[in-house]
């Protein structure tokens, strides 16, 4: 069952594709549904995609394809203005989640350090329980298996709170010699900084304090199942 907003968005996308052959922009969808932000559009599109009503076409901007329409949608309703469609049998819209969109800055090796990540590659919606009361966040995709004993697997998306300090035991994004970035558990031992893996196959690496700079600490994780 679709919520009213999901149904309205589906009709609006279908109407624009039928008339113009091009899917509407996020800004147009936001305005058509009278939403406060484009993050609300993102959530609706994701829900429609998960339910098999639309598909995003890879490598093409603003590319959406309508795969099916609800059984209750008549041809007249599909052609109607989406903003005027009301279906009394639909569930009520849930309260909008107060999440935030954050940047995915690429992959970070959880095994062997790689060059520091600098460029935004995608955006995801940060769940409300991670967004509230914290600072700036970004996300990274894990590559490697050195943190598996901490429950961090290859392909996971880790949520990082941007900061430049951390306490012993925190899992951090560490920048080594201003060139390499890695996700490891931080340990301070005397005048040295140890970056510990969570896999016995990997050795702990120890550096002088001037060689390691904390770029953020782990606050959450998203795992996709295929």
C-alpha positions as CSV (number, residue, x, y, z in Angstrom):
1,X,0.0,0.0,0.0
2,X,1.3,3.4,-0.9
3,X,0.9,6.5,1.2
4,X,-0.9,9.5,-0.3
5,X,2.3,11.4,-1.0
6,X,4.0,8.3,-2.6
7,X,0.9,7.9,-4.8
8,X,0.9,11.6,-5.7
9,X,4.6,11.6,-6.6
10,X,4.2,8.4,-8.7
11,X,1.3,10.1,-10.7
12,X,3.3,13.3,-11.1
13,X,6.3,11.4,-12.5
14,X,4.2,9.4,-14.8
15,X,2.4,12.5,-16.1
16,X,5.6,14.3,-16.8
17,X,7.1,11.3,-18.5
18,X,4.0,11.0,-20.7
19,X,3.9,14.6,-21.6
20,X,7.6,15.6,-21.9
21,X,9.5,12.3,-22.1
22,X,11.7,13.5,-19.2
23,X,11.3,12.9,-15.5
24,X,10.9,16.0,-13.3
25,X,13.7,17.4,-11.3
26,X,13.9,17.0,-7.5
27,X,13.0,20.7,-7.2
28,X,9.9,20.3,-9.4
29,X,8.8,17.2,-7.4
30,X,9.3,19.1,-4.1
31,X,7.2,22.0,-5.3
32,X,4.5,19.8,-6.8
33,X,4.0,17.9,-3.5
34,X,4.5,21.0,-1.4
35,X,7.4,19.4,0.6
36,X,9.7,21.3,2.8
37,X,12.9,20.0,1.3
38,X,14.3,17.7,-1.4
39,X,15.2,15.2,1.2
40,X,11.5,14.4,1.4
41,X,11.5,13.7,-2.3
42,X,14.5,11.4,-1.9
43,X,12.6,9.3,0.7
44,X,9.5,9.0,-1.4
45,X,11.5,8.0,-4.5
46,X,13.4,5.4,-2.4
47,X,10.1,4.0,-1.1
48,X,8.6,3.8,-4.6
49,X,11.8,2.1,-5.9
50,X,11.8,-0.4,-3.1
51,X,8.2,-1.3,-3.8
52,X,8.9,-1.8,-7.5
53,X,6.9,1.1,-8.9
54,X,9.9,3.0,-10.4
55,X,13.5,2.5,-11.4
56,X,16.4,4.9,-11.5
57,X,18.4,4.6,-14.7
58,X,22.1,4.5,-14.1
59,X,24.5,7.1,-15.4
60,X,21.7,9.5,-16.5
61,X,20.7,12.6,-14.6
62,X,17.0,12.9,-13.7
63,X,16.3,9.5,-15.2
64,X,13.4,7.7,-13.7
65,X,11.3,5.0,-15.3
66,X,7.8,4.0,-14.1
67,X,7.5,0.2,-14.0
68,X,3.9,-0.1,-12.8
69,X,1.0,1.8,-11.4
70,X,-1.2,0.9,-8.4
71,X,-4.1,-1.4,-9.3
72,X,-6.5,1.3,-8.0
73,X,-5.2,3.9,-10.4
74,X,-7.5,4.3,-13.4
75,X,-6.3,5.8,-16.7
76,X,-8.2,9.0,-15.9
77,X,-6.5,9.3,-12.5
78,X,-3.1,8.7,-14.0
79,X,-3.6,11.6,-16.4
80,X,-5.0,13.8,-13.7
81,X,-3.0,16.4,-11.9
82,X,-1.1,14.6,-9.2
83,X,-1.8,17.3,-6.7
84,X,-5.5,16.8,-6.9
85,X,-5.6,13.0,-6.4
86,X,-7.0,11.8,-3.1
87,X,-7.3,8.1,-2.3
88,X,-9.3,7.5,0.9
89,X,-8.1,3.9,1.2
90,X,-4.4,4.9,1.5
91,X,-2.6,4.9,4.8
92,X,-1.9,8.2,6.4
93,X,1.5,9.7,5.7
94,X,4.0,9.1,8.5
95,X,5.4,12.0,10.2
96,X,8.4,13.2,8.2
97,X,11.7,12.0,9.6
98,X,13.9,14.7,10.7
99,X,17.0,13.2,9.1
100,X,19.6,15.0,7.0
101,X,21.3,14.2,3.7
102,X,25.0,13.6,4.0
103,X,27.8,13.1,1.4
104,X,29.3,9.7,0.6
105,X,32.9,10.6,0.0
106,X,33.9,7.3,-1.7
107,X,35.6,4.1,-0.4
108,X,38.0,3.8,2.5
109,X,40.2,0.7,3.0
110,X,39.6,-1.0,6.3
111,X,42.7,-3.1,5.6
112,X,45.3,-1.3,3.6
113,X,45.4,2.5,3.7
114,X,44.5,4.4,0.5
115,X,44.8,8.0,-0.6
116,X,42.8,10.5,1.5
117,X,39.2,10.8,0.2
118,X,38.2,14.2,-0.8
119,X,35.4,14.1,-3.4
120,X,31.7,13.6,-3.0
121,X,30.4,10.6,-4.9
122,X,26.8,10.3,-3.7
123,X,24.4,11.4,-1.0
124,X,22.4,9.3,1.5
125,X,19.8,10.1,4.1
126,X,21.1,9.9,7.6
127,X,18.6,8.3,10.0
128,X,17.1,10.7,12.5
129,X,18.6,8.9,15.5
130,X,22.0,9.6,14.2
131,X,21.3,13.1,13.0
132,X,20.0,14.7,16.2
133,X,22.2,16.7,18.5
134,X,25.5,16.0,16.6
135,X,27.8,17.9,14.4
136,X,28.7,17.5,10.7
137,X,28.6,14.0,9.2
138,X,29.8,12.2,6.1
139,X,29.8,8.6,4.9
140,X,32.3,6.2,3.5
141,X,32.1,2.8,1.9
142,X,34.3,0.1,3.5
143,X,36.7,-1.8,1.4
144,X,38.5,-4.6,3.1
145,X,38.1,-6.9,6.1
146,X,40.4,-5.6,8.8
147,X,37.5,-4.4,11.0
148,X,35.3,-7.5,10.8
149,X,35.6,-8.3,14.5
150,X,34.1,-4.9,15.2
151,X,31.2,-5.8,13.0
152,X,32.3,-3.7,10.0
153,X,32.3,-5.6,6.8
154,X,33.4,-5.1,3.2
155,X,30.8,-3.0,1.4
156,X,29.3,-1.5,4.6
157,X,28.6,2.3,4.7
158,X,30.0,3.9,7.8
159,X,28.7,7.1,9.2
160,X,31.4,9.4,10.4
161,X,31.0,12.5,12.7
162,X,33.6,15.0,11.5
163,X,36.0,15.9,14.4
164,X,39.7,16.2,15.0
165,X,40.0,14.6,18.4
166,X,39.1,11.2,19.8
167,X,39.6,9.1,22.9
168,X,41.2,5.8,23.4
169,X,39.2,3.0,21.8
170,X,37.2,5.1,19.3
171,X,37.1,3.9,15.8
172,X,38.3,6.8,13.7
173,X,39.1,7.9,10.2
174,X,42.8,8.5,10.5
175,X,44.9,10.5,8.0
176,X,48.5,9.3,7.9
177,X,51.2,11.6,6.7
178,X,48.5,13.8,5.1
179,X,48.4,11.2,2.3
180,X,46.6,8.0,3.4
181,X,43.3,7.5,5.1
182,X,42.2,4.4,7.0
183,X,39.5,3.3,9.4
184,X,41.0,1.9,12.6
185,X,40.6,1.9,16.4
186,X,42.7,4.6,18.0
187,X,45.0,3.9,20.9
188,X,47.4,6.5,22.4
189,X,50.4,4.9,24.1
190,X,52.8,7.4,25.6
191,X,54.0,9.7,22.9
192,X,52.8,7.3,20.1
193,X,49.6,6.7,18.3
194,X,48.5,3.1,17.5
195,X,46.0,2.3,14.8
196,X,44.5,-1.1,15.6
197,X,42.7,-3.4,13.3
198,X,39.9,-5.6,14.4
199,X,41.2,-8.7,12.6
200,X,44.1,-10.8,13.9
201,X,45.4,-11.1,10.4
202,X,46.4,-7.4,10.5
203,X,49.2,-5.9,12.6
204,X,48.8,-2.8,14.7
205,X,50.5,0.2,13.2
206,X,52.3,2.7,15.4
207,X,53.1,6.3,14.5
208,X,54.5,9.4,16.1
209,X,51.7,11.8,17.1
210,X,52.6,14.3,14.3
211,X,52.0,11.7,11.6
212,X,48.3,10.9,12.4
213,X,45.4,13.3,12.1
214,X,41.9,12.3,13.1
215,X,39.3,13.3,10.5
216,X,36.2,11.9,12.2
217,X,34.9,9.1,14.4
218,X,32.5,6.3,13.7
219,X,28.9,6.9,14.9
220,X,26.9,4.5,12.8
221,X,26.8,1.9,10.1
222,X,24.4,1.1,7.2
223,X,24.5,-2.4,5.6
224,X,22.8,-3.2,2.3
225,X,21.7,-6.8,1.7
226,X,21.5,-7.9,-1.9
